[in-house]
Amino acid sequence: MEFEILKPYSEKLLCFQSDRHGGVSKAPYNTLNLALHVGDDPKSVIENRVILSQKVGFEIKNLIYMDQVHSNRIEVIEHAMVNKIDACDGLITQETNIPLLVMVADCIPMLFYDPTKNLIGIAHAGRNGTFQKIAAEMVEKMKREFDTDPRDLLVVMGTSIHRCCYEVGKEIASIVTANFGENYLEIREGRSYLDLQSLNFDQLLEAGVLREHIEISPVCSCCDENYFSYRREGVTGRFGMVAMLR
């Protein structure tokens, strides 16, 4: 998947979102599962990551991914010393040739790019991470650590579950209403559906990102069977977004 707002920067920035096709994993992880933590054969996952690296064009030995825990913790990567960052849901780097990977199966994979500072960040914005405002925290950390101007940032939200499918129970609906307002819930036949994309969008606007600098994939991971979906399948794999400065 390509994002329109990133096309002018293709010489400096690699950003690629995978789907579930083209790998070696067997059902229910078929076929391009990128996650080691979901019960798939680790050898298949490693082979899938190699396939991805060859397709996209990065060094597999430099790939950095996260032990994602639905938090708002963000780490700055200064060099490719380790491949896995523990208990983390966001990564930032200003280094070239260090690919960063976020893995999802309904949560929002997010990319942040500052073309002025030549700086990237990725984030795993699930429900809990969104409630903890991980998108705004990413903007704040880029400001604090690298003097990023939020108005320079370009942000994309990749394929994820949309409000058409994201039904939540009364407890979660109450949390949303109490903390963020009713506008992020759609009520259909007495059931509540959460608009996770709009909630992140508004948090980005509050953090100073310009409206025209945000692009949201219209594809719902639960509707579209080309993607893994935890809501649709339960036991399943993870697709991913990879970002790297060239």
N, C-alpha and C positions, 0 to 999 in steps of 0.2 A: 504494500500500500504506500502511495506517495502522498505527501501533504503539500498543498499549493504554496503556503507561506514559506516553506523551506526550499523550494526549487531554486531561487536565486543564489542559494548558498551551497549548492551541491559540490562545488570544488573544495570547500572547507569543511563541510559537515556530511557525515554519513548517518542517515536515519532510516532504519528498515523495520517494518513490522511483519512478522511471519504469520502464517495461518497454520492449519493442522496437517498439511499435506507435504509429501516428499521425504518423509523420514523412514525409519526402520522399526519403530515400536509397534508392538502387537496390541490388539484390543484389550482393555478399553482405552489405551493410550495412543491409539493409531492416529497418525503415524509419526509426526514431527513433534513429539513431546520434548520440551527443553528442561523439564524439572526433575531433579533427583529425589525430591521429598514426597512424591505422590504414590510410590509403590511400584513404579516401572523398573525394569531391568536396568541397572546403572550403565552397563555396557552399551545398551541401546541409546540411552540419553546422551552419553559421551559421543557416540557416533552421530547422533542427530545434531549435536552442537558443532561437530566438525563439518558436517554437510552444510549447516547454516553459514559457518565461517567461509567456506569455499564459495558458496553462492553469493554472499554479500561482499566479501573481500576484506577480511581482517585476520590477524594472527590469533589462532585459538589459544595460544599460551598466554596472551595478554588479556583474555576475556575476564571481566570482573562481574560477579553477580552477588545477590544478597540472600541471606536467610531472612526472608520477609515475614514480619510478625504483626502486620497491621498497626504500625506505630507512626509517629511523625519524626522518628530519628533519622538524621541525614549525616552522611560521612563525606569528607573531602578526600579525594584520591589524588595523591601527588606522584605516585609511580606504581607500576604493576608488580608489587612484591607478593601479594596474595591474590588468589582468585575468588575467594568467598569472604564476604563481609558479614559478620554475625549480627543478628538482631537489629536489622536495619531496613528502612523502606525508601531511602533516597540516597543518591550518589551525585557528587559534583566533581568535575575535573576541568583543568585548563591544559592538561597534557595531551599531546597528539598520540595517535596510534594506541590508545587504550579504550577498547570497546566496553561499554557499560550495558548490562542486560537487566531488564525488568520482565518478570514472568507473570502471566495473568490467565484467568479463565472466568471472566466476568468483571473483575476489578478494572479500573482505568489505568492503562500505562500512559505516563505523561513524560513529555520531553520539554525541557526549558533550554533555550539557546539565546545567548547574548552575543550577537555578531560584533559588537563594539569591543568587548573584552575577550572575544573568542573563548567562550566558556559554555559548558553544557552541564545540564543536570537531568537525571531521570528520577521518577517517583512512581511508587505503587500506591495508588489512591483507591483503596477499598472503602467500604462504609466506615469502618472505625478510623482509618487514616484520614478520611474526609471530615469526620466529626472532630478530629484533632487538628484539622486545618493544615494538612501536610503541604498543600500547594502554596499557601501563604507563607508557611515556614521555609519552603524552598526559596521563595523570593527574598525573604528576610535574610536568610543565610548567605545568599549570593550578594546582597547589599553589604552585609557585615564583613564577609571574608574577602570579597573581590571588588567592592565599591560599584557593583552593578546598579545602573539606573533602571528601575522597573519598566519605564517607558520604552526601553530598548529591547526588552525581552520578547521573544517569540515563543509561544507555548502551544503544543499540540496534545490533544487527548485522543488516544488510539481507540480501536475497537473495544467495546465493553458492553455490559448489560444496560439497556435503556429502560425508561419508565414503562414501556409497553409490556415488559416482562418482570420488572423488579418489584414484586409484591412484598410488602413488609407487614409484620404483625402489629398489634395495637401498642405494644411496649416501644418498639422502634419508632412508630408513627408519633407517639407522644414525645419522644426525645427530639425528633425533628421539629415538631411544632413548638415545643418549649424553647429550643435553643436557636432555631433558624427561621421559624415561621411556617405557615401553612402552604406557601406558594410552591414548595418543593415536593408536595404530595398531590397526586391525582387520585381522586376517589371514583371508583367504578364499581357499581353494584355492591356498595358497602365495603369494598376492599381498598386498601391504600397501596399506591405504587410510587416508589421513590425516584425522583429525577436527580441522580447523582451528578450528571454532567452539569446541570444548571447550578447546583450547589457549589461545585468546584469553580465554575465560571465566575460566579459572583464573588467568591473568595479571592480569585485572582484580580478582579476589578478593584476590590477593596484594598488589595496589596499594591495597586498602582499600575498593573499591567493594562495596556490599552486594549479596548474591545476588538479592534481590527487586527490585533496581534495574536488572537486566540483562534485556533481551528479545532473543531470537534468532529471526529469521525461519526457519520450518521449510521454506521453499521452496528447492529445489536448482536453481541456474541451469543445470546440465548436464542435469537431468531435464526441466525445464519449458521448452518451446520458445517460451514467451512472452518469454524473456530471451536476450540474447546469451551465448554460452558459448565461450570460447577452446578449452577442452578438447573440446567437441563439434564445433566448426566450423573451428577454425584461423583462417582469415581471416574476421573478423567485426567488428561494431561494438561499442559500449560503451553500456550503460545507466548511469543515475546516481542518486545521492542528492543532493538539494539541501536545505540548512538555512539558515535566516535568522531573526534576531531581529526582531520587528515593532516 
